[in-house]
Amino acid sequence: MNFLKKYRNFGVYCLFGFLASLLNIGIFDLSHNYFHITLWIANTIAWFISNFFSFFVTKLYVFKSEMESLKKLFKEGMFFLVSRIFSLIFDDIFMVVAVFIFPWNNLIIKAIDQLIVGLFNYFSSKLIFNYQNRRLIDRIKNLKERRKSRNEI
């Protein structure tokens, strides 16, 4: 039972990450292979849509971060987006390079890409939504404020 509790977030993240990856691959396939949109643009469109989905399911179901206010939602959304931009850069570069280097179907390359990107995204999301990390950040802010108020006296 401790094993399930310890790895609950990772397991639930894998489930929703799998769904986000399927969404990403489906949108990429549709836009690139059927609508003939340029590879990196199709990949970026798929990234935006799947990450919009991923933000809400990761926030609500994986790390159970509450919707306290629009300010908090916007702040978490911005951190989420910034961390995911790094994965988008890797995602686009990997897809373009791998499609030209390897003689494989672009959907096989996209699936491999999603596994790598998914691991990076889990650890970056954990930093954004994890309660213990948020609490640590709040403690550091409070400590800085107390030091600042002491210095003003």
PLY file of the C-alpha trace (Angstrom):
ply
format ascii 1.0
element vertex 153
property float x
property float y
property float z
element edge 152
property int vertex1
property int vertex2
end_header
0.00 0.00 0.00
2.88 2.38 0.71
4.16 1.73 -2.81
0.85 2.91 -4.29
0.79 6.01 -2.13
4.43 6.79 -2.87
4.06 6.51 -6.64
0.44 7.64 -7.03
1.30 10.96 -8.67
3.63 9.30 -11.16
1.07 6.63 -12.03
-1.77 9.10 -12.52
0.58 11.39 -14.46
1.49 8.47 -16.74
-2.19 7.82 -17.42
-3.00 11.44 -18.27
0.38 11.89 -19.96
-0.49 8.93 -22.18
-3.81 10.58 -23.07
-2.06 13.90 -23.77
0.49 12.07 -25.92
-2.29 10.35 -27.88
-3.92 13.74 -28.38
-0.56 15.19 -29.47
0.15 12.35 -31.90
-3.40 12.43 -33.30
-3.33 16.16 -33.94
0.16 15.92 -35.42
-0.91 13.07 -37.71
-4.04 14.88 -38.83
-2.35 18.22 -39.45
0.89 16.94 -41.03
-0.10 13.75 -42.83
-3.62 14.70 -43.90
-3.64 18.51 -44.13
0.02 18.62 -45.24
1.03 21.33 -42.79
4.81 21.74 -42.43
6.29 19.29 -39.92
7.43 21.76 -37.26
4.22 23.83 -37.48
2.07 20.69 -37.20
4.19 19.58 -34.25
3.83 22.98 -32.55
0.04 23.03 -33.06
-0.18 19.55 -31.53
2.03 20.72 -28.66
-0.21 23.72 -27.84
-3.44 21.73 -27.82
-2.06 18.78 -25.85
-0.40 21.08 -23.29
-3.62 23.02 -22.73
-5.27 19.68 -21.92
-2.27 18.58 -19.86
-2.20 21.73 -17.72
-5.70 21.20 -16.38
-5.55 17.45 -15.84
-2.10 17.69 -14.24
-3.24 20.49 -11.96
-6.55 18.95 -10.94
-6.06 15.19 -11.03
-2.35 14.46 -10.69
-1.13 16.95 -8.10
-4.60 17.98 -6.86
-3.74 21.67 -6.88
-6.84 23.65 -6.00
-8.33 26.45 -8.07
-8.16 29.08 -5.37
-8.10 32.18 -7.53
-7.55 33.39 -11.06
-4.25 34.88 -9.94
-2.98 31.48 -8.76
-4.30 29.79 -11.89
-2.53 32.34 -14.09
0.71 32.06 -12.09
0.75 28.26 -12.28
-0.20 28.47 -15.95
2.72 30.77 -16.68
5.23 28.52 -14.85
3.74 25.52 -16.64
4.00 27.21 -20.03
7.59 28.35 -19.49
8.71 24.88 -18.40
6.92 23.33 -21.35
8.50 25.77 -23.81
11.80 23.98 -23.14
10.12 20.71 -24.04
8.62 22.31 -27.18
12.08 23.38 -28.36
13.42 19.87 -27.80
10.26 18.38 -29.35
10.53 20.45 -32.54
14.27 19.91 -32.97
14.01 16.18 -32.27
11.14 15.74 -34.74
12.76 17.66 -37.58
16.19 16.03 -37.15
14.88 12.50 -36.54
12.48 12.55 -39.50
15.31 13.53 -41.83
17.88 11.13 -40.33
15.86 7.98 -39.69
13.94 6.22 -42.46
11.04 5.48 -40.08
7.43 6.55 -40.22
7.01 9.99 -38.64
4.42 8.61 -36.19
6.96 6.14 -34.76
9.40 9.01 -34.28
6.62 11.10 -32.70
5.84 8.29 -30.23
9.52 8.06 -29.20
9.62 11.84 -28.92
6.55 11.83 -26.65
8.15 9.32 -24.26
11.25 11.50 -23.83
9.29 14.74 -23.56
6.82 13.13 -21.14
9.54 12.30 -18.61
10.89 15.86 -18.71
7.37 17.24 -18.35
6.60 15.08 -15.31
9.55 16.41 -13.34
8.96 20.01 -14.34
5.23 19.72 -13.49
6.10 18.19 -10.14
8.02 21.36 -9.27
5.10 23.59 -10.27
2.14 21.79 -8.70
3.65 19.76 -5.86
2.34 20.89 -2.50
5.60 20.40 -0.64
7.49 22.53 -3.15
4.88 25.30 -3.01
5.05 25.21 0.77
8.85 25.48 0.66
8.58 28.50 -1.64
6.06 30.11 0.75
8.43 29.50 3.70
11.32 31.12 1.83
9.14 34.15 0.99
8.03 34.46 4.62
11.61 34.20 5.83
12.69 36.96 3.41
9.79 39.16 4.55
10.69 38.67 8.23
14.32 39.54 7.55
13.28 42.58 5.59
10.95 43.77 8.38
13.73 43.27 10.96
16.11 45.36 8.89
13.53 48.17 8.66
13.27 48.40 12.47
0 1
1 2
2 3
3 4
4 5
5 6
6 7
7 8
8 9
9 10
10 11
11 12
12 13
13 14
14 15
15 16
16 17
17 18
18 19
19 20
20 21
21 22
22 23
23 24
24 25
25 26
26 27
27 28
28 29
29 30
30 31
31 32
32 33
33 34
34 35
35 36
36 37
37 38
38 39
39 40
40 41
41 42
42 43
43 44
44 45
45 46
46 47
47 48
48 49
49 50
50 51
51 52
52 53
53 54
54 55
55 56
56 57
57 58
58 59
59 60
60 61
61 62
62 63
63 64
64 65
65 66
66 67
67 68
68 69
69 70
70 71
71 72
72 73
73 74
74 75
75 76
76 77
77 78
78 79
79 80
80 81
81 82
82 83
83 84
84 85
85 86
86 87
87 88
88 89
89 90
90 91
91 92
92 93
93 94
94 95
95 96
96 97
97 98
98 99
99 100
100 101
101 102
102 103
103 104
104 105
105 106
106 107
107 108
108 109
109 110
110 111
111 112
112 113
113 114
114 115
115 116
116 117
117 118
118 119
119 120
120 121
121 122
122 123
123 124
124 125
125 126
126 127
127 128
128 129
129 130
130 131
131 132
132 133
133 134
134 135
135 136
136 137
137 138
138 139
139 140
140 141
141 142
142 143
143 144
144 145
145 146
146 147
147 148
148 149
149 150
150 151
151 152
